[in-house]
Amino acid sequence: MSAEALPTVTVRPVRDVDAEALGRVHAKCWHETYDHLISTATLEAVSPKRLAELWTHWASQGEEYRMSAALVDGEIVGFVGSGPARDENPPAERELYFIYLLDAWHGTGIGQRLFDAAVGAGENSYLWVAEDNPRAHRFYVRNGFTLDGANQQEPFLGETIKEVRFVR
């Protein structure tokens, strides 16, 4: 394969103009990630437009928030967000809120680049993840996280997902 055939991958801070594309990718990632945990009817009701509205807000938060997008040849394929802990009595000051990457790009190193944009090397942090998401669990363990025994039932689109907490 020639160098010209390799895609150009960029990870950069989210911009307000990214909202529409992020909404579309966000909705698709939810389908790919949660199709075994959430009903098809609920996932089909996910509105890329509503998610784009949320991204408009998330893109304009303060400097303590790290929101980045991954682009392949100029098209958004994933995103990540971290910021101040939201839990009462959190195990760390920084929380990884979310990291999503379209299935087609799993295993390419893009997820790691997104993670590195949101959580500094060795930075103490924590995250909540669906209990039934083994691929994500392996990713977090590779990045130095361990389960701390905490779990919660998280409302998700009118249904509930059991989540477990990883801490580093």
Number of C-alpha atoms within 10 A of each C-alpha: 5 5 6 7 7 10 11 11 17 18 20 15 18 22 15 15 12 17 22 19 17 27 22 19 23 26 21 19 20 16 19 15 18 16 13 11 15 18 12 12 8 14 17 10 10 18 14 19 16 14 19 23 15 15 23 20 11 18 20 13 12 9 8 10 18 21 26 24 25 25 18 16 12 11 16 21 26 24 29 26 24 23 20 16 18 11 10 6 8 14 18 16 15 22 24 22 19 15 22 24 24 19 13 8 13 13 9 9 11 21 23 16 18 24 24 14 22 24 20 11 11 9 11 16 22 25 22 20 23 20 16 15 14 11 9 16 19 11 14 21 14 11 15 13 19 15 17 13 9 11 16 15 13 16 10 11 13 8 12 13 18 16 18 20 19 23 21 18
